[in-house]
Amino acid sequence: MKQRSDVIVVGGGAIGLSTAFELAQEGVSVRLLEKGRCGREASWAGAGMIIPGNSLKARTPEARLRSLSYELWPDLTDKLQSQTDVDSEFCICGGLEVQFEQSPMSSDVQRWQDDGIEAALLSPNALAQLEPRCSRKLRSGYHLPAMAQVRNPRHLRALQAACVSSGVQIEESTEVVGFTTPNGRVTEVQTSGGSFVSNSVCICSGAWTSQLLQGTRFAFPIQPVRGQMVMLKCNPLPFGHIIQMGPRYLVPRSDGRALIGSTEEWVGFEKRTTAGAVAGLIDFATSVIPDLADATIERTWAGLRPGSPDGVPFIGLVPGLENMFVAAGHFRNGLQNSPGTARFLRQLVLDQAPSLNPADFVHTQTDSPTPEVTEVV
């Protein structure tokens, strides 16, 4: 007899686990299928940065999703800690965007302010007051006091434990290999460990979504984008804010560790670190915080982000299938936007009033070409 549940969630990253947890809180029976181990792909590989948002002023789909997520993070982390005793170290630490050249950043600050988010331009002297160990060669920057962070591996561990204690059936090392879809409806999910049936299916499989759904009527142009990371150990840590320079960043941890990220590389499903990329990240870090030159290199790793053509994730029904939903294509913002995505997806699955406009996350069919292989360090 095939095993049945109300909802099957495919994918055990931050979005899949968060969605399973949201559904379980509504009394729904949930089975989560993960081809490897839960929380060990892009969600684990990132740095846990949480960019601020303001739902009252957000003007774009991305900003509205980010704002919803930002507002959910504090209560979610409190709930997970009370249920699991895992402290994910969520905190508002503030963030800085910096440049070595004297660049006009007033328009960037104005955009944040227009979205109802506190932001302030920084002179070199003001920057030095906030971060005294920053390089004196930095010439421009701005401050986002409400930027937050979370220890993402701990958050994922808490999510998984909370799912289990809430009754979610988690099947790890269980790869989905196909779907039975007569008459525009999923009736069976076929896996390496047998077949499962449910009323609804949620696809939260990150960079693997396009492969998984290639047999459906809609082509999901989600590309894996490799991001390499470096972890340093330095006590005492010579900075306390998240520091960004375009796509690269430094994130301080409370235990004297610093994360350096991240590359953007369209190299397919090749998940490995390279000497050139790691060297580039370390050069970036030491150019911004010279004292990090004496830090110990503890670890390097890489993850595969799910990139979408326009940067907006796919969230909603899979075209042509009345009971299959998808949430994928968040690129660099999957962990950050996982609370809002899970809340929104739960509302769609259970036909509840949605917190976001479903039309914002419906994409038209696209034949966008695959980006050329490139590397940004």
Secondary structure, DSSP 8 states (H G I E B T S, - for coil): --EEEEEEEE--SHHHHHHHHHHHHTT--EEEE-SS-TT-SHHHHS--EE----TTT--SHHHHHHHHHHHHHHHHHHHHHHHH------EE--EEEEESS----HHHHHHHHHTT---EEE-HHHHHHH-TTS-TT--EEEEETT-EE--HHHHHHHHHHHHHHTT-EEE-S--EEEEE-GGGS--EEEETTEEEEEEEEEE--GGGHHHHTTTSSS----EEEEEEEEEEE-SS-S--SEEEETTEEEEE-TTSEEEEE--EE--TT-----HHHHHHHHHHHHHHSGGGGGSEEEEEEEEEEEE-TTS--EEEE-TT-TTEEEEE--GGGTTTTHHHHHHHHHHHHTT---SS-GGGG-------------EE-
